[in-house]
Amino acid sequence: MRVLIFTNTPAHVHTYRNAIDRLVERGHEVLVLAREYGCTTDLLDFFGITYRVYGSHEATAYSRLEFASELTGQLAAIALEARRFRPDVLFGRGPYAAFSGVVTAAPTVLILDDEPGDFNHTVSRPFADAIITPHVTRRDLGSNHYTFDGFKECAYLHPEVYEPIPDIRDRLGVADDEQYAIARFNAFDALHDVGAVGFSLSQRRDLLESLAEEATVFVSDEAGTMDFRDLPAREYDLHPALLHDAIREAHLLVADTGTIVTEAGLLGTPAIRYGGTEDREFGEFAALEDAGLIEDCDRYERVKARSLEILQDKRIRTRRRERRDAYVSGLVNLTDLIVDVAEARGDVDRVVSRTGGRAQATRVPNQ
C-alpha cells in the first residue's frame, strides 16, 4: 500500500513520525512531502525519515496575497509528485492535502487540531473523506467528522510512544538541582496568524529579566531574530528534536504560541499561554486548563505574576506530574489510530467497527 503524508510544519513531523516508522516496518511504501519551514526538514533528517521537498516558507509575516502567490507554485510541485506516486490514501491538512486528494482521487484524511474559523479548515473540508480531531473540538465539521479522546500531540507524547532522553540537563549545561524556565516566542507567520500579536518587544525583555531573577532562562525564538547580547537569557541551541525533553525537565514554560503549551501540559510541566490579541476560543486549551495542566492568560501582567509564583513554588512540578500521569493515561495513542486508518485506506468507519469504537475514534452525529 502507498501512503502519502504531508509535513508542512515541524509539528506535523512529530504528529506522523511514529506512524511513518510503523507503516514502513509493516511493508508499506510511504512518501513524505515536506515544506522547508522552520526546522521541518531538520526534524525529518534527525528521525531518519525519507522525504521530498515541495516548497519553502520563510518565518516572517506574510500578507494573504503573498501566501496565495507562494501556494500557487507549491501546488504545482505537489501535483507532479502526488500523481507520480499514486497514493492509496493520504494524510495532511489544509489546501495541500485537499488538492492532492483531488488530483490523485485518493482517500484524503485530515488530522486537525482545534482551530475554530481557521482558513485551512474552510478550503480543505469539502475535499476530505475523513476529518479526525480531538474530542474537544467545538464544532461539527460535517458527515465525515470523527473525534478521538486526546490531542494531536498524543501521537508523540503519549506514554506508550514517548521516551525521554536521560541526559538533557547535561546537554543544556544545567545542574541537576538548577531551576530553569523556557520562553517560546511565536513568529506569527502562518496564515491563521495574520493580524495576531503576542508579546511585544518590551514585554519580552521585561519577562525575561523577571524570570532570570528566579531561574536560568532559555529562549526558543521561532523567528530566530532575537538579539541575546544584553539579555539575561540563553538561546535554546540544542537540536529542535530535543525540545520536548528540555520542556519535560523545565520548571516553567511560558509562550505566546499554542502547540508548545499543549505539549508542556501533556508532559506535566507548568505552562502558561499568553493569548495576546487572539480572541478565538480553543477547546484544547480549555480542556487542559480544566484539568489543571496549563494556564491561559489574556493579560501580560497576569502572565508575569503567575510565572514568578510558579517558579517560587518548589512543589508545583511534583503536583503537576502526578496530575498529568492520571490525566494522560486515559487518552488515545494517536499513532495507533493513524496506522489503523492508513491500513483501512482512510475508512474510519471500518476501524471503529473493528475496534468497537474502543479507545479509537467516534463519528460526530450530524447536527
Summary of the structure (lengths in Angstrom):
residues: 367
radius of gyration: 20.2
end to end distance: 35.0
largest distance: 59.5
contacts: 1215
relative contact order: 0.14
helix: 43%
strand: 17%
